[in-house]
């Protein structure tokens, strides 16, 4: 079995611990792993803050604290000054050996002081991935002190107080400027509050043997940048599919227009829009390449459904009689489908029904909660579990939107988007994503590939558009970047 790429493999915390144990069972001493972790941390520190001369390392009772003690020792050897605050008077196992070396090399160790000495950089070595509850006692006081001061914090492995499996930040939780993760990426660093708490992320595999990784398949993977290949010169629009966007109730025509243009911008050959008659003129004047048609009752939808190869259902659709009628007709057509917004809300409220085999659902956490019949807080408490549950329940590919969007397949496959920014929390962004995925489906991609590529293109386009500033970012600002990215030009 080939080894996974460590830069894109995401692991549950228990899997990384098993990798540690496999390396130790193979003859690598635990103290050697600590030494490698300390060297990797010092490399990150020197790269990020080359002028730093004084460190303050806060060390917990376990192996994460041992990593911190050894980092302090290495810093002293390199001519830096290292203050160490330990939450316990004694350490055990390999951490005790690390503590002894720290003292021997001149590290100044004090016990459980919540008053931080002055330093150029502070290092969090309290818990790492070894905590799945809110910190308490002296550790909580130290975290509060770290967050209150203005100098940068480097977290070792995982910011203390962050659940490394779910990305949930407990109170308190270290807010780091940078995090160096050891052995393998913990999946929680890339979703929910993970990115905010970690700062700049880097991975140090500590030279764990390749055979150890080959025996532990990752729980999920990170999306990698992708584009579509060039088209043949004798191409024509009929080969690139026909997307029908269904939505745009009264006052919501912009949602359908954004969805339709997004499908066109990623390369769909033809794009029609089934919407309210009142929206037709505005859509035509804004984007004449789209083909809007006023639809009054579901039977008016039949000729449009017959011509379409892919449906995008939900943007601005509403849930009144008009919207419900179009929704039912669209699902009855059995064509490849992207469901979003009110398309998802009606699915949650409807009796169970089969969805097309090529189907992508794109819920935000609130919609996901309605689809599973639970509270939104439960979705956010474990986004990985929720996304997999949705994919299995509806036998569809699911995009659980939010910070670190997740794509889940009904077979349990999972990937995580590392791009995107807070400026994308604005009206219309979900409509654009729906259109992007539908446009990729129309060009022949399967549901899984269309969802993965679509989420990546959408998030990367948002990041490019946000270079002018996150506040004020509009969904339509993504269009020129989507076109460039899908062609491999950005």
C-alpha positions in Angstrom: 0.0 0.0 0.0 1.5 3.4 -1.0 2.3 6.0 1.7 -0.1 9.0 1.7 1.4 12.4 0.9 2.1 13.9 4.4 1.3 17.4 3.2 -2.3 16.6 2.2 -3.1 13.7 4.7 -5.3 14.6 7.7 -5.4 12.3 10.7 -7.6 11.9 13.7 -5.6 12.3 16.9 -5.6 8.6 17.8 -4.1 7.8 14.4 -1.2 10.2 15.0 -0.6 8.6 18.4 -0.5 5.2 16.7 2.1 6.5 14.2 4.2 7.7 17.2 3.9 4.2 18.8 4.7 2.5 15.5 7.9 4.6 15.2 8.9 3.8 18.7 8.1 0.1 18.2 10.4 0.2 15.2 13.3 1.3 17.3 13.1 5.1 17.4 13.3 6.2 21.1 10.6 8.6 22.4 13.3 11.1 23.5 14.6 11.1 19.9 11.1 12.1 18.6 11.1 14.9 21.2 14.5 16.1 20.0 13.4 16.1 16.4 10.2 18.0 17.4 12.3 20.6 19.3 14.7 21.1 16.3 11.7 21.5 14.0 10.2 24.1 16.3 13.4 26.0 16.5 13.7 26.1 12.7 10.2 27.6 12.5 11.0 30.1 15.2 14.1 31.2 13.5 12.3 31.6 10.2 9.4 33.5 11.5 11.2 35.6 14.1 14.9 35.8 13.2 15.6 38.6 15.6 14.3 36.9 18.6 16.8 36.6 21.5 14.6 35.7 24.5 12.0 32.9 24.7 9.4 32.1 27.3 8.2 28.5 27.1 5.2 27.3 29.0 5.3 23.5 29.6 2.7 21.1 30.6 3.0 17.7 32.3 3.2 15.4 29.3 5.2 14.9 26.2 4.2 18.3 24.7 5.8 19.8 27.7 8.9 17.6 27.0 9.0 19.1 23.5 9.0 22.6 25.1 11.8 21.8 27.5 14.0 20.5 24.7 13.2 23.6 22.6 14.3 25.8 25.5 17.5 23.7 25.8 18.3 24.1 22.1 17.6 27.8 22.3 20.1 28.1 25.1 22.7 26.2 23.1 22.1 28.6 20.3 22.9 31.6 22.5 19.4 32.6 23.3 17.9 33.1 26.7 15.0 30.8 27.7 12.5 31.2 30.5 10.5 28.1 31.2 7.2 28.0 33.2 6.1 24.5 34.1 2.7 23.5 35.4 4.2 20.8 37.6 7.2 20.5 39.9 8.2 17.3 38.3 7.9 15.6 34.9 7.9 11.9 34.1 9.2 9.6 31.4 10.9 11.2 28.4 9.6 14.6 29.5 11.7 14.3 32.7 14.8 13.7 30.6 14.0 16.7 28.5 13.5 18.8 31.7 16.8 17.8 33.1 18.6 18.7 29.8 16.8 22.1 29.8 18.1 22.9 33.3 21.5 21.7 32.5 21.8 24.0 29.4 20.7 27.0 31.4 17.0 27.1 31.0 15.4 29.0 33.9 12.5 26.8 35.1 9.9 28.2 37.5 6.8 26.4 38.7 3.2 27.4 37.9 3.7 31.2 37.6 0.9 33.0 35.8 3.0 36.1 35.5 4.9 35.9 32.2 8.4 37.3 32.0 9.3 39.6 29.1 10.2 37.7 25.9 10.5 38.2 22.2 8.5 35.0 21.5 6.3 32.8 23.7 6.0 29.1 23.2 2.9 27.0 24.0 3.9 23.5 25.1 1.1 22.9 27.6 -1.0 20.2 26.0 -0.8 20.0 22.3 -3.2 17.4 21.0 -3.5 15.8 24.4 -6.6 17.7 25.6 -10.3 17.3 24.5 -11.8 19.5 27.2 -11.5 23.1 28.5 -8.2 23.7 30.2 -8.4 24.5 33.9 -6.2 25.5 36.9 -2.7 26.9 36.3 -2.9 25.9 32.6 -6.0 28.1 32.1 -4.3 31.0 33.8 -1.2 30.6 31.6 -3.3 30.5 28.5 -5.1 33.6 29.5 -1.8 35.3 30.1 -0.4 34.3 26.8 -3.5 35.6 25.0 -3.4 38.9 26.9 0.1 39.9 25.9 1.1 41.3 22.6 4.1 39.3 21.5 3.8 36.3 19.1 3.0 32.8 20.3 4.4 29.6 18.7 2.2 26.6 19.5 3.9 23.1 19.5 1.7 20.5 17.6 -1.7 22.0 18.4 -2.7 25.3 20.3 -3.5 24.2 23.8 -7.3 24.3 24.3 -8.1 23.4 20.6 -9.7 20.0 20.0 -7.4 18.5 17.4 -10.2 16.3 16.1 -13.0 18.7 15.6 -11.4 22.2 15.5 -13.5 23.4 18.4 -11.7 26.0 20.5 -12.5 25.5 24.2 -12.4 28.4 26.7 -9.6 29.3 27.1 -7.6 28.4 24.0 -4.2 29.6 22.9 -4.4 31.9 19.9 -1.1 31.3 18.2 0.7 33.3 15.5 2.2 30.1 14.2 1.8 26.3 14.9 4.2 23.6 14.0 2.4 20.3 13.8 4.3 17.1 14.5 4.2 13.7 12.7 0.9 14.3 10.7 -1.7 17.0 10.2 -4.4 16.8 12.8 -7.7 17.3 11.0 -9.1 19.9 13.5 -6.4 22.4 12.5 -8.2 23.1 9.2 -11.9 23.6 10.1 -14.2 25.4 12.6 -12.0 27.6 14.8 -8.8 25.7 14.0 -7.4 28.1 11.4 -8.0 31.2 13.7 -6.3 29.6 16.6 -3.3 28.1 14.7 -2.1 31.1 12.7 0.5 30.0 10.1 0.6 26.2 10.0 3.7 24.1 9.2 4.2 20.3 9.4 7.3 18.5 10.7 7.0 14.7 10.1 10.0 14.0 12.3 11.3 11.5 9.8 8.8 8.9 10.8 9.4 5.9 8.5 7.3 5.7 5.4 6.1 2.2 6.2 4.4 3.5 9.4 2.3 6.0 7.3 1.4 3.2 4.8 -0.2 1.2 7.5 -2.5 4.1 8.7 -4.7 5.6 6.0 -5.6 9.2 6.7 -9.1 10.1 8.0 -9.4 12.9 5.4 -7.3 14.8 2.9 -6.6 18.4 2.1 -7.7 19.8 -1.3 -4.9 20.5 -3.7 -5.1 23.2 -6.4 -6.5 21.9 -9.6 -7.8 23.2 -13.0 -9.5 21.7 -16.0 -7.4 20.5 -19.0 -7.4 22.5 -22.2 -10.2 21.7 -24.6 -9.8 20.2 -28.1 -9.7 22.7 -30.9 -12.9 21.3 -32.5 -14.9 21.8 -29.4 -18.4 23.2 -29.4 -20.9 24.4 -26.8 -23.0 21.3 -27.0 -20.2 19.2 -25.6 -19.9 21.3 -22.5 -23.4 20.7 -21.0 -26.5 22.7 -20.4 -27.1 23.9 -16.8 -30.6 24.9 -15.8 -30.7 27.1 -12.7 -34.0 27.0 -11.0 -34.8 29.8 -8.5 -35.3 33.5 -8.1 -38.6 34.1 -6.5 -39.9 37.6 -6.3 -37.2 39.9 -4.9 -34.5 37.2 -5.2 -33.7 37.2 -8.9 -30.1 38.1 -8.2 -29.5 34.7 -6.6 -30.5 32.8 -9.8 -28.5 35.2 -11.9 -25.3 34.7 -9.8 -25.8 30.9 -9.9 -26.2 31.0 -13.7 -23.2 33.2 -14.4 -21.0 31.1 -12.1 -21.9 28.0 -14.2 -21.0 29.9 -17.3 -17.7 31.3 -15.9 -16.4 27.8 -15.2 -17.2 26.6 -18.7 -20.7 25.3 -19.0 -21.7 25.4 -22.7 -25.2 26.7 -22.1 -27.0 28.1 -19.1 -30.7 28.6 -18.8 -32.6 30.1 -15.8 -36.1 29.2 -14.7 -37.3 32.1 -12.7 -40.2 34.5 -12.1 -41.2 36.5 -15.2 -40.4 39.8 -13.4 -36.7 38.8 -13.2 -36.2 38.0 -16.9 -35.5 41.6 -18.2 -33.0 42.3 -15.4 -31.0 39.1 -15.9 -30.9 39.6 -19.7 -29.6 43.2 -19.4 -27.0 42.2 -16.8 -25.7 39.1 -18.6 -27.2 38.5 -22.1 -25.3 35.2 -22.5 -27.7 33.6 -20.0 -31.1 32.4 -21.1 -33.8 33.3 -18.5 -37.3 32.2 -18.9 -40.4 33.1 -16.8 -42.0 30.0 -15.3 -45.4 30.4 -13.7 -46.3 26.7 -12.9 -44.4 23.5 -12.9 -45.6 22.4 -16.3 -43.9 25.4 -17.8 -40.6 23.9 -16.6 -40.9 20.7 -18.6 -39.4 21.8 -21.9 -36.5 23.5 -20.0 -35.9 20.3 -18.0 -35.9 18.3 -21.3 -33.0 20.4 -22.7 -30.9 20.6 -19.6 -28.2 18.1 -18.7 -27.6 19.4 -15.1 -29.9 21.2 -12.6 -28.9 23.8 -10.0 -31.9 24.1 -7.6 -32.5 26.4 -4.7 -30.9 29.9 -5.1 -33.6 32.4 -4.2 -36.3 29.7 -4.8 -38.4 30.3 -1.7 -40.7 27.7 -0.1 -44.1 28.8 -1.1 -46.3 27.0 -3.7 -44.3 28.3 -6.7 -41.0 27.2 -5.2 -42.3 23.8 -4.0 -43.8 23.0 -7.4 -40.6 23.7 -9.2 -38.6 21.8 -6.6 -40.7 18.7 -7.0 -40.6 18.8 -10.8 -36.8 19.2 -10.7 -36.2 16.3 -8.4 -38.7 14.1 -10.4 -36.6 14.7 -13.6 -33.8 12.5 -12.1 -31.0 14.6 -13.7 -27.6 15.4 -12.1 -28.4 17.9 -9.5 -26.9 20.5 -7.1 -29.3 21.4 -4.2 -28.7 24.6 -2.1 -30.6 27.1 0.0 -34.4 26.5 -0.1 -33.8 23.4 -2.1 -32.2 22.0 1.0 -34.8 23.4 3.4 -37.6 21.7 1.4 -35.6 18.4 1.3 -35.4 18.6 5.1 -39.1 19.1 5.5 -40.2 16.6 2.8 -40.9 12.9 3.2 -37.9 10.7 2.4 -37.3 10.5 -1.3 -34.6 9.2 -3.6 -32.2 11.7 -5.1 -30.4 11.3 -8.4 -27.2 9.2 -8.4 -25.2 12.3 -9.3 -26.2 14.7 -6.6 -24.4 17.4 -4.5 -25.9 19.0 -1.4 -24.3 22.3 -0.3 -25.6 23.1 3.2 -24.3 25.7 5.6 -24.4 24.6 9.3 -28.0 25.8 9.8 -29.3 23.9 6.8 -27.2 20.9 7.8 -28.9 20.9 11.2 -32.4 20.9 9.6 -31.4 18.1 7.3 -30.2 15.9 10.3 -32.9 17.1 12.7 -30.4 18.4 15.3 -29.2 21.7 16.6 -26.7 23.9 14.7 -24.4 23.7 17.7 -24.2 19.9 17.3 -23.1 20.3 13.7 -20.3 22.7 14.7 -19.3 20.5 17.6 -18.1 17.9 15.1 -18.3 19.0 11.5 -16.6 15.8 10.3 -19.2 13.6 11.9 -22.0 15.8 10.6 -20.8 15.9 7.0 -20.4 12.1 6.9 -23.9 11.6 8.5 -25.4 13.8 5.8 -23.7 12.0 3.0 -24.8 8.6 4.3 -28.4 9.7 5.0 -29.0 11.2 1.6 -26.6 9.0 -0.4 -25.1 12.1 -2.0 -21.9 14.1 -2.0 -22.2 16.8 0.7 -20.4 20.1 1.0 -20.6 21.4 4.5 -19.8 25.0 4.1 -18.0 27.2 6.7 -14.5 27.9 7.9 -12.7 24.8 6.4 -15.5 23.5 4.2 -15.8 19.8 4.2 -16.7 17.5 1.2 -18.0 14.1 2.2 -19.0 11.1 0.1 -21.5 8.5 1.0 -18.6 6.0 1.2 -17.1 7.9 4.0 -14.5 9.7 1.9 -13.7 13.2 3.2 -11.6 16.1 2.0 -11.1 19.6 3.6 -10.7 23.0 1.9 -7.8 24.9 3.2 -8.7 28.2 1.4 -11.3 30.9 1.9 -11.6 33.9 4.1 -14.1 35.8 6.3 -14.9 38.2 3.6 -16.8 35.4 1.8 -19.4 35.5 4.5 -21.7 37.7 2.4 -24.9 37.3 0.4 -24.7 35.4 -2.9 -21.5 33.4 -2.2 -23.4 30.2 -1.8 -25.3 30.8 -5.0 -22.0 31.2 -6.9 -20.7 27.9 -5.4 -23.9 26.1 -6.5 -23.4 27.4 -10.0 -19.7 26.5 -10.1 -20.4 22.9 -9.1 -23.3 22.6 -11.6 -21.1 24.0 -14.3 -18.4 21.4 -13.6 -21.0 18.6 -13.5 -22.2 19.8 -16.9 -18.7 19.4 -18.4 -18.6 15.7 -17.5 -17.1 15.6 -14.0 -18.7 13.2 -11.5 -20.4 14.5 -8.3 -17.3 13.9 -6.1 -14.8 15.5 -8.5 -17.2 18.4 -9.3 -17.7 19.1 -5.6 -14.0 19.0 -4.8 -12.9 21.1 -7.7 -15.8 23.5 -7.3 -15.2 24.1 -3.6 -11.5 24.7 -4.3 -12.0 27.0 -7.2 -14.6 29.0 -5.3 -12.4 29.4 -2.2 -9.3 30.3 -4.1 -11.2 32.8 -6.2 -12.4 34.4 -2.9 -8.9 34.6 -1.6 -7.7 36.3 -4.8 -10.6 38.7 -4.8 -9.9 39.5 -1.1 -6.5 40.9 -1.8 -8.2 44.3 -2.1 -9.7 43.7 1.4 -12.1 41.2 2.9 -14.7 43.7 4.0 -16.9 44.7 1.1 -16.2 41.5 -0.9 -19.1 40.7 -3.3 -20.0 37.4 -4.7 -19.7 38.7 -8.2 -16.2 39.8 -7.5 -15.2 36.1 -7.9 -16.1 35.8 -11.5 -12.9 36.9 -13.2 -10.8 34.8 -10.8 -13.0 31.7 -11.4 -12.4 32.0 -15.1 -8.6 32.3 -14.6 -8.4 29.5 -12.1 -10.4 26.9 -14.0 -8.1 27.5 -16.9 -5.0 27.2 -14.8 -4.1 30.9 -15.3 -3.9 31.9 -11.6 
